[in-house]
C-alpha cells in the first residue's frame, strides 16, 4: 500500500457536532438544490473558508491601521503639548 492511500483512508475525515437548527438548515439547502448533505457541507466549507480568511486578513489590517493612527494621534498630541 502506498503512502497516498494510507493518507486518504481517514486523514481527510471530520466529525463535527452542530446544533439541530444548523443541521436542519443544511438538510433544507441540500433538498432545495437536490444534493446530498455531505455535498452541501463540502460546498459550504469551500465557500466559507475564503470568506473567513478574508475576514481575518481584514481584521489584521484594521488593527494595524488603528494602531498606526493611534500612534500618529499620540505624537500630534505630544507636539501640541510641547
N, C-alpha and C positions, 0 to 999 in steps of 0.2 A: 504494500500500500504506500502511495506517495505521500509526501508531506501536505500537498494541497488537499487531498481527500481527507486527511486527518483534521485539517483546519475546518473544512466545510461541514463536518458531522456534528456540530454542536456549538462551535465558537461563534456562530452568527445568530444564535437563537437568543431571544429576550423573553423573559416572563415578567409582566408588569401587572400591578393591581390598579384598577381605576374605579371610579365611582359608578354606581348603577346608571346615573344620569349620563355620564360621558359615554359609557358603553352603549346606551340606547341611542344617543346621537350618532355614534359611529355606525351602528347597525342600520339606523334610518337612512343615513347617507349611502351606505352600501346598497341597500334595497333600491333607493331612488335611482342610482346610477348603474344598477344591475352588476354589481361587483361583489366579491367575497369580502368578508370583514377584514381578512388578512391583507387583501389588495388595498382596501381603503386605509388601513393603518400604515402600510408602506407608503402610500401616496401622501398621507398627512405628514409622515416623517420627512419625505423628500421635499415637500413644500415648506414645512415648518423649520427645518434646520437652517436653511439660508436666511430665513426671516430672523430667527433668534441670533444667528451670527451677526447679522446686520444691526440688530438692536444692541448687542453687546459692543460692537465697534462704535456705534453712535454714542452710547453711554460713556465709553472711554474718551472719545473726542470731546464730548460735552464737559466731562470732568476736567480734562486737561485745559480746555479753554476757560473754564470757570476759575481754575487755579491761576492761570496766566492773567486773567482780568483782575482777580483779587490782588495779586502781587502788584500789578500796574496801579491800581487804585491806592494801595498802601503807599507806594512810592510817591504818588502825587500828593497824598495827604502829608507825608513827611516833608516834601518840598514846600508846601504851603505853611507848615508849622515852623520851618526853619527861617 
